[in-house]
Amino acid sequence: MFDWTLISADGGPVTASNGMTLIADQATSDVHHLPSLAVCSGFTPEAHLSRPLMAWLHQLDQAGCCLGGIDTGAFLLAATGLLKHERVALHWESLPAFRERFPGIETTDELYALGERRFSCAGGAAAMDMSLEVIARRHGAKLAIDVSEQLIHDRIRTRSDQQRMALVKRLGTHNRRVVEAVALMEQNLEEPLALEDVASRVEVSVRQLQRLFEQELEVTPRQWYLQLRIKRARRLLAETDLAVLAVGLACGFSSSSSFARSFRTHYGYSPRQVREKAKKAAIESPNV
């Protein structure tokens, strides 16, 4: 009914981002026809994109292959020009980087997207839910349920289910004003809101907001907001080739010096060091 083959660029072993080594069955040069291909990648996905790999993906597409990206695998398909006019699902952490890199491609924070000849998913457990949906479409819901039960997967999530836990659970607080304030911060990272605006929108004074954050999250609102922006910046540095200044601007910093200073204070090293480390890791641990 289904079988699978692990393919790597040169036919050699591939190393996952968690350090696990997988043995490939074939090299891309040995494969000319496939009904479906799921492109899997790790951090800095485009560091592994070569002309031969791009040509191979186009060859498969022209032969009628259904192409898909698992998590950051979508970066490779997009960079190859194979996701035009498609709706793409990615891991919530990778969405900002993808949107910065490919602003013309429609994205979604749903668990997965299944088209006629393209598919994508957020990775992790979302790949399981997408696979079960494929089984249900081709062979019926009963078989999908049977497979799910065999894998101790007690609920088949639909594509519209949320990727992340509810904000109340993530924050560990039920304080409505704190939750609403954090939601506003998460939605406004490129152009940060003034704390006065945040406080006004959640209907408290700046002083009250300060007290609530320290009480519920043990940090000030300003510190929390800065942490959100710095964390997004680190992800953009690791997953894109955007210039350091462009990353800083995308995360609400007005200059490269203010960005570098805040980043170093938070992590203990500079943005450029993150970029260099990511590139070095990509070269030493091929994972496509």
Backbone bond lengths (Angstrom), bond angles and torsions (degrees), N, CA, C in turn:
res aa  C-N    CA-C-N  psi(-1)  N-CA   C-N-CA  omega(-1)  CA-C   N-CA-C  phi
1 M - - - 1.458 - - 1.535 110.65 -
2 F 1.331 116.43 -49.82 1.464 122.32 175.35 1.524 108.53 -138.80
3 D 1.322 117.16 142.73 1.462 120.53 166.95 1.530 107.70 -142.25
4 W 1.315 115.29 164.49 1.455 117.67 -176.98 1.516 110.98 -139.99
5 T 1.321 115.07 154.91 1.461 123.41 -179.87 1.524 108.19 -133.87
6 L 1.311 116.59 137.46 1.462 120.60 177.22 1.527 108.39 -95.13
7 I 1.317 115.96 122.46 1.463 121.94 -176.67 1.525 109.34 -118.50
8 S 1.318 116.92 135.35 1.469 120.54 174.78 1.524 108.74 -122.64
9 A 1.320 116.20 166.71 1.462 120.36 -176.03 1.525 112.51 -56.91
10 D 1.343 116.62 -41.12 1.470 119.27 -177.54 1.522 113.49 -114.93
11 G 1.318 117.24 4.83 1.462 120.38 -179.04 1.512 113.40 85.41
12 G 1.333 116.69 -4.76 1.461 120.72 -179.75 1.517 112.12 -87.47
13 P 1.332 116.61 177.64 1.470 121.13 179.64 1.529 111.12 -61.30
14 V 1.321 116.07 151.51 1.465 121.26 175.85 1.525 108.46 -121.11
15 T 1.308 115.72 145.83 1.463 120.75 -178.47 1.518 109.89 -109.28
16 A 1.317 116.28 123.29 1.464 120.94 178.29 1.521 109.60 -74.51
17 S 1.331 116.46 165.65 1.463 120.04 -178.18 1.523 112.50 -65.42
18 N 1.345 116.97 -17.51 1.475 119.87 177.15 1.527 112.10 -90.09
19 G 1.355 116.27 4.83 1.455 120.27 177.75 1.520 114.58 92.81
20 M 1.333 117.60 -7.30 1.463 120.34 -179.79 1.529 110.28 -73.51
21 T 1.327 116.48 134.47 1.459 121.60 178.91 1.524 110.16 -98.76
22 L 1.326 115.78 131.37 1.460 121.87 179.31 1.523 109.20 -115.77
23 I 1.321 115.77 139.57 1.462 121.14 -179.99 1.523 109.48 -90.25
24 A 1.322 116.43 122.82 1.463 120.87 -179.68 1.522 110.56 -79.50
25 D 1.329 115.55 149.76 1.466 121.20 177.70 1.525 111.66 -87.90
26 Q 1.341 116.06 -32.43 1.460 120.36 -176.22 1.524 110.71 -148.98
27 A 1.338 114.28 164.60 1.465 120.92 172.91 1.522 108.36 -96.80
28 T 1.312 117.32 156.92 1.464 120.00 179.89 1.532 111.54 -58.60
29 S 1.319 117.03 -34.57 1.471 120.59 -178.30 1.523 112.85 -66.15
30 D 1.340 117.30 -17.03 1.467 120.86 -179.64 1.526 112.48 -93.34
31 V 1.327 117.17 -5.04 1.469 120.79 -174.94 1.523 109.46 -115.79
32 H 1.345 116.01 122.81 1.465 120.60 -177.53 1.522 113.49 -119.00
33 H 1.321 116.69 -18.62 1.469 120.10 -179.55 1.523 108.97 -140.97
34 L 1.315 116.75 133.23 1.464 122.80 175.87 1.525 108.71 -147.01
35 P 1.324 117.92 141.81 1.474 118.34 174.81 1.525 111.40 -69.73
36 S 1.346 116.53 -37.86 1.467 121.54 -179.96 1.526 109.67 -147.01
37 L 1.320 115.78 150.40 1.463 121.00 176.49 1.526 108.97 -139.23
38 A 1.322 116.02 125.96 1.465 121.18 175.05 1.524 107.75 -103.69
39 V 1.314 117.15 115.89 1.461 122.11 179.89 1.527 108.64 -87.05
40 C 1.330 115.44 119.50 1.471 120.96 -179.40 1.526 108.84 -111.44
41 S 1.301 116.53 137.74 1.456 120.35 178.70 1.515 109.23 -148.18
42 G 1.330 115.22 170.92 1.458 119.89 -179.90 1.512 110.59 -117.56
43 F 1.322 116.97 -137.51 1.458 120.78 178.69 1.528 109.66 -72.70
44 T 1.317 117.22 157.81 1.471 124.52 -176.96 1.528 111.28 43.41
45 P 1.322 118.26 57.72 1.464 121.36 -174.38 1.519 114.71 -57.66
46 E 1.345 117.10 -39.77 1.462 118.69 -175.07 1.526 113.31 -72.73
47 A 1.319 116.99 -10.39 1.464 119.27 176.42 1.527 110.63 -65.50
48 H 1.320 116.80 -19.73 1.467 121.33 -177.70 1.526 112.59 -99.06
49 L 1.327 117.28 1.37 1.458 120.21 -175.56 1.523 110.47 -83.73
50 S 1.334 115.91 117.86 1.464 121.65 -179.49 1.528 109.43 -118.53
51 R 1.312 116.40 165.85 1.470 120.21 177.95 1.530 111.76 -60.63
52 P 1.347 118.49 -43.63 1.471 118.43 177.63 1.528 112.42 -60.67
53 L 1.337 117.45 -38.93 1.463 120.24 179.71 1.527 110.61 -66.93
54 M 1.324 116.88 -41.05 1.460 120.68 178.33 1.526 110.58 -63.21
55 A 1.323 115.96 -43.81 1.468 120.08 -179.95 1.524 110.65 -63.03
56 W 1.330 116.34 -39.41 1.473 121.05 179.90 1.524 111.08 -64.74
57 L 1.315 116.73 -42.85 1.466 120.38 179.22 1.527 110.74 -63.55
58 H 1.329 116.77 -40.81 1.467 120.10 177.60 1.526 111.03 -65.92
59 Q 1.322 116.11 -37.66 1.468 120.65 178.44 1.527 110.55 -61.76
60 L 1.321 116.50 -45.28 1.462 120.30 178.63 1.526 111.04 -63.92
61 D 1.318 116.11 -40.92 1.467 120.25 179.24 1.523 110.74 -60.58
62 Q 1.326 116.34 -45.04 1.461 120.57 -179.59 1.522 112.13 -66.44
63 A 1.342 115.96 -24.33 1.469 120.34 178.38 1.534 111.66 -85.88
64 G 1.338 117.22 2.60 1.461 120.27 176.08 1.507 115.86 95.09
65 C 1.336 117.66 10.60 1.467 121.02 -179.17 1.532 110.77 -68.96
66 C 1.323 115.68 141.01 1.463 122.05 173.72 1.529 107.15 -85.88
67 L 1.324 117.46 115.98 1.461 121.81 -173.63 1.522 111.43 -104.25
68 G 1.323 115.31 140.71 1.461 119.22 -179.96 1.510 112.36 -143.78
69 G 1.309 115.95 158.78 1.457 121.74 177.54 1.511 110.84 -121.06
70 I 1.328 116.29 129.25 1.464 121.69 174.92 1.525 107.23 -96.92
71 D 1.319 116.72 117.59 1.465 122.43 -176.70 1.530 110.02 52.64
72 T 1.338 118.94 -119.09 1.461 120.54 -174.65 1.527 113.51 -73.16
73 G 1.314 118.35 -3.77 1.460 120.61 173.93 1.518 111.03 -57.95
74 A 1.333 116.57 -26.18 1.463 120.95 178.82 1.529 111.54 -63.85
75 F 1.334 117.65 -28.74 1.463 120.72 177.48 1.529 110.06 -60.46
76 L 1.327 116.47 -42.11 1.465 120.72 -178.01 1.522 111.08 -66.38
77 L 1.333 116.48 -42.97 1.464 119.75 179.42 1.525 110.68 -66.46
78 A 1.322 116.51 -39.54 1.466 120.12 179.85 1.525 110.90 -66.45
79 A 1.329 116.94 -42.93 1.464 121.26 -179.87 1.523 111.41 -65.58
80 T 1.327 116.33 -24.26 1.459 121.57 179.42 1.526 111.02 -87.02
81 G 1.314 116.83 -5.55 1.461 121.10 179.16 1.511 114.11 83.24
82 L 1.329 117.00 21.06 1.465 120.31 -174.87 1.526 113.70 -103.79
83 L 1.325 116.94 10.70 1.469 119.12 178.13 1.530 112.15 -121.51
84 K 1.318 116.51 21.39 1.464 119.57 177.60 1.527 109.85 -65.26
85 H 1.318 115.35 137.99 1.476 121.88 178.66 1.523 112.42 63.11
86 E 1.336 116.77 21.22 1.465 120.68 178.23 1.527 110.12 -110.86
87 R 1.317 115.64 157.56 1.468 121.90 175.06 1.524 106.61 -102.90
88 V 1.325 117.27 124.61 1.464 121.08 -169.63 1.526 111.83 -115.93
89 A 1.336 115.61 131.23 1.470 122.04 175.76 1.521 108.96 -101.60
90 L 1.320 116.49 135.23 1.467 121.75 178.09 1.515 110.19 -139.47
91 H 1.322 114.69 165.34 1.462 120.89 174.29 1.527 108.51 -58.90
92 W 1.314 116.93 142.54 1.469 120.72 -176.30 1.528 112.72 -56.82
93 E 1.333 117.60 -30.56 1.469 119.63 179.03 1.522 111.81 -73.84
94 S 1.338 116.81 -26.94 1.463 120.76 -176.95 1.524 113.15 -89.64
95 L 1.323 117.43 -16.33 1.466 120.71 -177.52 1.534 113.65 -56.51
96 P 1.342 119.30 -48.01 1.471 118.33 -179.48 1.527 112.78 -59.24
97 A 1.327 117.03 -42.51 1.466 120.82 -179.89 1.524 110.66 -64.27
98 F 1.323 116.79 -41.79 1.463 120.58 -179.14 1.526 110.04 -65.71
99 R 1.318 116.53 -42.62 1.469 120.01 -179.32 1.524 111.76 -65.16
100 E 1.319 117.02 -35.16 1.467 120.40 176.43 1.525 110.51 -68.64
101 R 1.318 115.71 -40.73 1.473 120.82 -176.11 1.524 112.16 -77.10
102 F 1.332 117.67 -37.32 1.467 121.25 -176.39 1.534 110.32 -129.48
103 P 1.327 117.76 70.40 1.462 120.74 -175.48 1.527 114.48 -62.98
104 G 1.331 117.40 -19.88 1.466 120.05 -178.27 1.513 114.80 -86.06
105 I 1.334 117.50 -2.94 1.470 120.59 -177.97 1.521 109.61 -103.08
106 E 1.326 115.89 131.97 1.467 120.74 -179.77 1.529 109.87 -71.94
107 T 1.309 116.66 133.40 1.468 121.16 179.31 1.521 110.52 -121.96
108 T 1.320 115.16 162.32 1.454 121.06 177.18 1.520 109.42 -142.18
109 D 1.325 115.87 149.31 1.465 119.07 175.42 1.523 111.35 -95.37
110 E 1.337 116.51 16.33 1.465 120.13 174.68 1.527 109.32 -70.17
111 L 1.325 116.87 166.66 1.463 120.52 -177.03 1.522 112.21 -64.32
112 Y 1.313 116.55 -38.21 1.461 119.80 -179.29 1.523 110.48 -157.22
113 A 1.327 115.25 165.55 1.462 122.15 175.92 1.523 107.15 -133.71
114 L 1.318 116.49 126.11 1.468 121.88 -178.76 1.522 109.46 -119.82
115 G 1.334 116.05 112.71 1.455 120.69 177.10 1.515 109.99 -109.53
116 E 1.325 115.86 -171.98 1.464 119.75 -178.66 1.524 111.78 -67.76
117 R 1.346 116.33 -43.02 1.465 119.09 -178.76 1.524 112.79 -130.72
118 R 1.317 116.28 15.14 1.456 120.93 176.98 1.524 109.31 -140.85
119 F 1.318 115.66 148.44 1.459 120.16 173.94 1.522 108.46 -148.50
120 S 1.298 116.21 156.45 1.465 120.95 177.91 1.513 108.02 -157.60
121 C 1.322 115.80 155.80 1.461 118.63 178.22 1.519 110.00 -151.41
122 A 1.327 114.85 166.93 1.460 121.31 -175.71 1.522 113.23 -75.81
123 G 1.322 117.87 -3.02 1.456 120.69 -178.53 1.514 111.35 84.89
124 G 1.332 116.29 -176.26 1.463 119.91 179.88 1.516 112.08 56.97
125 A 1.330 116.13 -137.78 1.464 121.43 -177.61 1.523 112.42 -66.35
126 A 1.346 117.49 -19.36 1.464 120.33 179.42 1.528 111.09 -63.65
127 A 1.338 117.12 -29.27 1.464 120.53 177.64 1.526 110.32 -64.06
128 M 1.327 116.50 -34.93 1.462 121.29 176.71 1.526 110.51 -65.10
129 D 1.321 116.62 -47.20 1.462 120.22 -179.37 1.526 111.27 -63.05
130 M 1.318 116.83 -40.40 1.461 120.08 178.61 1.526 110.94 -65.31
131 S 1.331 116.77 -42.36 1.465 120.79 179.09 1.522 111.21 -61.83
132 L 1.321 116.31 -40.36 1.464 120.16 178.86 1.523 111.07 -66.46
133 E 1.319 117.16 -34.54 1.464 120.67 176.48 1.526 110.53 -66.72
134 V 1.334 116.91 -39.05 1.471 120.86 177.08 1.528 109.98 -62.60
135 I 1.329 116.49 -44.33 1.470 120.76 178.05 1.523 110.29 -60.76
136 A 1.325 116.99 -44.32 1.469 120.99 -179.61 1.523 111.26 -61.84
137 R 1.316 116.96 -40.86 1.468 120.39 -179.29 1.524 111.93 -67.28
138 R 1.321 115.57 -38.17 1.467 118.67 -175.49 1.521 113.57 -87.89
139 H 1.330 116.38 -33.18 1.464 118.86 -172.04 1.526 114.50 -130.38
140 G 1.318 116.67 6.39 1.455 119.66 175.30 1.521 114.01 99.76
141 A 1.331 114.41 153.83 1.463 121.08 -176.57 1.522 112.80 -64.23
142 K 1.338 117.08 -32.85 1.470 119.57 -176.98 1.525 111.20 -61.79
143 L 1.331 116.48 -44.89 1.466 119.08 179.62 1.534 110.27 -64.35
144 A 1.321 117.05 -40.13 1.463 120.16 178.95 1.527 110.63 -60.88
145 I 1.321 116.70 -40.40 1.470 121.06 178.51 1.524 110.39 -66.45
146 D 1.331 116.64 -41.72 1.472 120.62 178.95 1.533 110.71 -60.86
147 V 1.323 116.36 -44.47 1.467 120.59 179.06 1.527 110.03 -63.85
148 S 1.315 115.86 -43.11 1.463 120.91 179.82 1.525 111.39 -59.30
149 E 1.322 116.18 -42.65 1.466 119.93 -179.47 1.525 111.73 -68.43
150 Q 1.322 117.13 -37.04 1.463 120.25 177.56 1.530 111.07 -61.59
151 L 1.319 115.69 -32.31 1.467 120.88 -177.60 1.529 112.27 -93.63
152 I 1.333 116.72 10.94 1.471 122.56 -179.39 1.532 110.01 54.51
153 H 1.309 115.98 39.42 1.468 122.92 177.92 1.523 105.32 -103.55
154 D 1.324 116.81 94.58 1.466 120.18 -165.57 1.521 115.72 -74.66
155 R 1.331 117.65 -11.86 1.461 119.18 177.91 1.519 110.03 -147.53
156 I 1.324 116.20 126.46 1.458 120.52 176.84 1.523 107.59 -85.06
157 R 1.310 115.99 110.55 1.458 119.51 -178.73 1.524 111.13 -76.87
158 T 1.312 116.62 145.85 1.457 120.79 174.74 1.519 108.41 -83.04
159 R 1.314 115.79 164.65 1.471 118.97 -177.11 1.524 112.20 -62.03
160 S 1.343 117.26 -26.44 1.466 120.29 -176.98 1.525 113.93 -84.02
161 D 1.337 117.69 -3.38 1.468 119.61 176.19 1.532 109.59 -63.21
162 Q 1.305 115.90 150.97 1.459 121.01 -177.89 1.526 112.06 -69.67
163 Q 1.341 116.41 140.77 1.466 120.50 174.49 1.526 110.91 -71.96
164 R 1.309 115.49 -41.11 1.462 119.96 -172.48 1.522 111.63 -103.72
165 M 1.320 114.87 158.05 1.459 120.05 172.97 1.528 109.01 -63.99
166 A 1.314 115.79 157.28 1.459 119.89 175.75 1.526 108.96 -58.52
167 L 1.327 115.57 146.63 1.461 120.88 -176.78 1.524 112.11 -56.37
168 V 1.326 116.78 -36.35 1.479 119.35 178.54 1.516 111.33 -58.91
169 K 1.333 117.04 -39.83 1.464 120.51 -179.87 1.522 110.86 -72.27
170 R 1.326 116.14 -41.50 1.465 118.98 -179.30 1.521 111.97 -64.02
171 L 1.311 115.51 -37.21 1.461 119.40 -177.97 1.517 112.78 -84.97
172 G 1.329 115.45 -22.22 1.465 118.75 -178.40 1.513 112.97 72.87
173 T 1.335 115.99 27.95 1.467 120.02 178.05 1.523 109.88 -143.58
174 H 1.320 115.59 149.22 1.462 121.01 176.85 1.527 110.67 -106.94
175 N 1.321 116.26 8.92 1.456 118.75 179.86 1.531 109.47 -68.71
176 R 1.314 115.73 113.84 1.463 120.93 -173.23 1.526 112.78 -58.18
177 R 1.309 117.03 -42.01 1.464 119.79 -175.91 1.531 111.98 -69.62
178 V 1.309 117.25 -36.70 1.466 120.48 177.09 1.526 109.86 -66.53
179 V 1.319 116.36 -45.04 1.467 120.97 -179.84 1.526 110.36 -61.79
180 E 1.309 117.62 -45.17 1.462 121.20 179.94 1.529 111.16 -65.63
181 A 1.319 116.83 -37.68 1.465 120.57 179.25 1.528 110.94 -65.24
182 V 1.327 116.90 -43.73 1.469 120.54 178.81 1.526 110.30 -64.55
183 A 1.326 117.21 -40.27 1.466 120.78 178.10 1.531 110.33 -59.81
184 L 1.317 116.97 -42.44 1.469 121.02 177.60 1.526 110.82 -62.32
185 M 1.309 116.36 -41.51 1.464 120.53 179.42 1.530 110.65 -63.11
186 E 1.329 116.61 -45.30 1.464 120.67 -178.68 1.524 111.59 -63.56
187 Q 1.319 116.61 -30.03 1.464 121.19 -179.14 1.524 112.83 -83.86
188 N 1.313 117.65 -10.08 1.467 121.00 -176.03 1.527 111.24 -134.18
189 L 1.331 115.67 67.84 1.463 120.32 -179.23 1.525 112.21 -93.95
190 E 1.329 117.21 -35.95 1.467 119.64 -178.37 1.530 110.99 -72.22
191 E 1.309 116.38 -36.85 1.464 121.97 176.39 1.524 107.69 -125.09
192 P 1.329 116.93 82.78 1.467 121.25 -174.53 1.530 112.80 -57.57
193 L 1.305 114.77 141.69 1.458 120.80 175.76 1.527 109.30 -79.95
194 A 1.307 116.50 149.47 1.463 119.97 171.93 1.521 107.55 -69.81
195 L 1.326 116.99 147.43 1.465 119.75 -179.30 1.527 111.47 -59.23
196 E 1.336 116.35 -30.34 1.463 120.03 176.59 1.529 110.60 -61.87
197 D 1.348 116.34 -38.84 1.466 120.36 178.73 1.522 111.06 -68.31
198 V 1.339 115.97 -42.69 1.468 120.10 178.86 1.521 109.64 -60.31
199 A 1.320 116.01 -48.51 1.467 120.51 -179.29 1.522 111.33 -60.63
200 S 1.332 116.02 -42.45 1.463 120.47 -179.45 1.525 111.38 -62.60
201 R 1.338 116.19 -41.62 1.467 119.97 -177.41 1.526 112.84 -68.81
202 V 1.328 116.86 -27.83 1.475 118.80 178.30 1.534 110.91 -99.42
203 E 1.337 114.43 8.72 1.472 121.96 171.31 1.532 114.14 64.61
204 V 1.336 115.25 44.89 1.471 120.31 172.14 1.523 107.77 -138.91
205 S 1.303 116.51 168.53 1.465 120.14 174.98 1.526 108.79 -82.18
206 V 1.323 117.01 164.34 1.469 121.00 177.58 1.525 109.65 -60.04
207 R 1.314 116.51 -40.19 1.464 120.44 179.97 1.533 110.83 -63.70
208 Q 1.326 116.83 -41.93 1.472 120.15 178.30 1.526 110.63 -65.05
209 L 1.337 115.99 -40.90 1.466 120.14 179.16 1.520 110.18 -61.61
210 Q 1.308 115.72 -42.74 1.468 121.39 177.84 1.530 110.26 -58.40
211 R 1.303 115.73 -47.63 1.469 120.51 -178.23 1.529 111.11 -64.18
212 L 1.330 117.69 -41.61 1.465 121.45 -179.38 1.531 111.59 -64.70
213 F 1.333 117.05 -42.45 1.467 120.32 179.66 1.530 110.91 -64.74
214 E 1.309 116.25 -43.99 1.465 119.45 -179.71 1.523 110.74 -65.78
215 Q 1.311 115.90 -33.51 1.463 120.80 179.92 1.524 112.06 -74.41
216 E 1.339 116.97 -42.27 1.465 121.24 -174.50 1.530 113.84 -93.24
217 L 1.323 118.08 -35.26 1.470 121.43 -173.96 1.528 113.62 -117.20
218 E 1.312 116.52 -6.27 1.464 123.06 177.41 1.524 113.83 63.20
219 V 1.312 116.53 25.36 1.468 122.31 172.68 1.525 107.35 -143.36
220 T 1.307 116.37 165.86 1.463 119.48 176.41 1.532 109.16 -81.22
221 P 1.332 118.43 160.40 1.468 120.57 176.72 1.526 111.67 -58.28
222 R 1.319 116.50 -39.61 1.468 120.58 -179.73 1.528 110.93 -63.03
223 Q 1.321 116.75 -42.66 1.470 120.60 179.26 1.529 110.74 -64.74
224 W 1.323 116.33 -42.32 1.473 120.18 -179.38 1.526 110.63 -62.66
225 Y 1.324 115.58 -45.79 1.466 121.22 -179.02 1.527 110.31 -61.82
226 L 1.316 116.45 -43.47 1.463 120.79 179.86 1.525 110.96 -63.79
227 Q 1.329 117.70 -40.76 1.465 121.76 178.27 1.523 111.11 -59.86
228 L 1.324 117.19 -41.78 1.463 121.18 179.00 1.525 110.56 -60.51
229 R 1.313 116.39 -44.84 1.463 120.79 -178.19 1.527 111.68 -68.36
230 I 1.331 116.58 -40.50 1.463 121.04 179.94 1.533 110.66 -65.98
231 K 1.327 117.25 -41.17 1.466 120.68 179.67 1.525 111.00 -64.33
232 R 1.336 116.50 -41.13 1.464 118.62 177.10 1.525 110.23 -64.09
233 A 1.309 117.19 -40.06 1.463 120.93 179.70 1.527 111.05 -60.52
234 R 1.307 116.17 -42.05 1.467 119.90 -179.71 1.524 110.61 -61.60
235 R 1.324 116.18 -39.62 1.463 120.47 178.93 1.531 110.53 -65.60
236 L 1.320 116.99 -42.89 1.464 120.66 179.03 1.524 111.29 -64.19
237 L 1.310 117.04 -37.69 1.466 120.76 178.35 1.522 111.34 -64.44
238 A 1.334 116.06 -38.23 1.465 120.85 -176.52 1.523 112.53 -79.08
239 E 1.332 117.67 -29.56 1.465 119.80 -170.42 1.522 114.96 -109.08
240 T 1.324 118.42 -9.18 1.460 119.93 -179.36 1.521 110.76 -129.06
241 D 1.333 114.88 170.43 1.461 121.00 175.55 1.526 110.84 -103.21
242 L 1.328 116.66 16.13 1.462 120.13 178.43 1.526 109.97 -58.58
243 A 1.319 116.64 141.30 1.462 120.65 177.02 1.523 109.34 -59.17
244 V 1.326 115.81 151.31 1.467 120.28 -178.27 1.525 110.90 -56.17
245 L 1.335 117.33 -41.36 1.462 120.26 178.68 1.527 110.67 -62.76
246 A 1.342 116.60 -41.68 1.469 120.55 179.76 1.525 110.90 -62.88
247 V 1.328 116.63 -37.74 1.466 120.76 176.98 1.523 109.74 -63.74
248 G 1.327 116.00 -45.20 1.459 120.01 179.17 1.520 111.97 -59.63
249 L 1.331 116.34 -44.78 1.466 120.66 179.54 1.525 111.19 -64.20
250 A 1.338 116.29 -37.79 1.468 120.62 179.82 1.521 112.10 -68.13
251 C 1.325 116.18 -15.06 1.467 120.50 -179.92 1.527 112.20 -113.65
252 G 1.331 115.19 18.48 1.455 119.33 170.89 1.510 117.31 87.88
253 F 1.342 118.13 14.42 1.468 120.38 178.30 1.526 109.15 -97.55
254 S 1.311 116.58 139.41 1.463 120.71 -174.37 1.523 113.80 -83.71
255 S 1.327 117.85 -17.55 1.466 120.90 -179.55 1.521 110.14 -149.96
256 S 1.339 115.56 160.48 1.463 119.75 179.61 1.524 110.95 -67.10
257 S 1.341 117.15 -31.57 1.467 119.71 -178.95 1.527 111.56 -69.56
258 S 1.331 117.49 -42.40 1.470 119.67 179.11 1.524 110.31 -67.73
259 F 1.335 116.04 -36.26 1.463 120.36 177.41 1.522 110.45 -64.23
260 A 1.342 116.56 -50.38 1.468 121.09 -178.08 1.525 111.22 -61.28
261 R 1.318 116.31 -40.29 1.464 120.56 -179.11 1.531 111.27 -64.74
262 S 1.325 116.96 -46.90 1.472 121.03 179.86 1.522 110.95 -65.79
263 F 1.327 115.82 -39.43 1.462 120.70 -178.81 1.526 110.57 -64.85
264 R 1.325 115.59 -46.84 1.466 119.85 -179.04 1.529 111.35 -64.91
265 T 1.312 117.39 -38.13 1.468 121.21 178.43 1.525 110.49 -61.93
266 H 1.339 116.14 -38.98 1.467 120.44 -176.98 1.529 112.30 -77.37
267 Y 1.350 116.93 -45.62 1.468 120.63 -173.15 1.529 114.92 -102.48
268 G 1.325 117.30 -21.25 1.456 119.62 -178.80 1.512 113.43 89.91
269 Y 1.331 118.04 4.27 1.465 122.21 175.91 1.525 108.22 -148.17
270 S 1.322 116.60 168.59 1.463 120.92 -172.15 1.528 112.37 -88.56
271 P 1.339 117.68 162.50 1.463 121.26 175.49 1.528 112.01 -58.67
272 R 1.320 117.19 -38.72 1.469 120.19 -179.27 1.530 111.44 -64.72
273 Q 1.312 116.56 -33.96 1.466 119.63 177.96 1.528 110.87 -65.96
274 V 1.330 117.09 -36.17 1.468 120.77 176.78 1.521 109.65 -63.86
275 R 1.329 116.38 -45.15 1.463 121.11 -179.97 1.524 110.99 -61.69
276 E 1.311 117.26 -45.08 1.467 121.53 -179.60 1.527 111.58 -65.10
277 K 1.327 116.21 -40.68 1.462 120.88 179.68 1.522 110.76 -65.16
278 A 1.325 116.90 -40.72 1.465 121.17 -179.84 1.525 110.73 -64.92
279 K 1.330 116.86 -42.08 1.464 120.46 179.43 1.524 111.25 -65.80
280 K 1.322 116.21 -40.50 1.463 120.61 179.41 1.527 110.61 -64.27
281 A 1.329 116.68 -42.82 1.468 121.14 179.87 1.517 110.68 -64.09
282 A 1.323 116.63 -36.90 1.462 120.59 -179.54 1.522 111.25 -65.86
283 I 1.330 116.21 -38.45 1.463 120.64 -179.95 1.528 111.09 -70.63
284 E 1.332 115.89 -41.64 1.466 120.35 -175.85 1.527 113.36 -77.81
285 S 1.329 117.67 -25.75 1.471 120.75 -176.64 1.519 111.18 -127.55
286 P 1.335 118.41 76.59 1.456 120.12 178.83 1.526 110.27 -58.72
287 N 1.332 116.30 131.44 1.465 118.36 -177.32 1.519 112.89 -137.85
288 V 1.330 116.01 41.92 1.461 120.81 175.25 1.518 108.40 -119.28
